[in-house]
Amino acid sequence: MGRLEDIAERNLNPKHQRERSIVGITLGLFVLLILGLMVFTNLGARPTDPPRPPHVDGVLLRSHK
């Protein structure tokens, strides 16, 4: 009978369920905020430097004229 009483009490007192869903929604919104900031900011962009000759992985590319 103990298990049936636990199920009945859970159905009578849904406060715990509501708190759990609020925590889940809050965490989801926080993750969406972080992803939005990552997409719409230029944190990964290189800073603009004065014009330099083109290079690939540190190797300077020059044309012979």
C-alpha positions, 0 to 999 in steps of 0.5 A: 500500500505504501507505493499507492499512497505515494502516488496519490500524495504526488498527485495531490501535491503537484508543487514539486512538479511545478518547481522542477519545470520552472528550474528546467525552463530557467536553465533552458532560457540560460542556454539559449541566451548563451547560444544567442550571445555566441552567434550574434557577437564577434568574439571569435573574429580576429582583430583588424590589423593594418594591411599585410601581404597574404599568408597561410599558417604563418608562411608569407605568400609573395608573387615574383614580378 
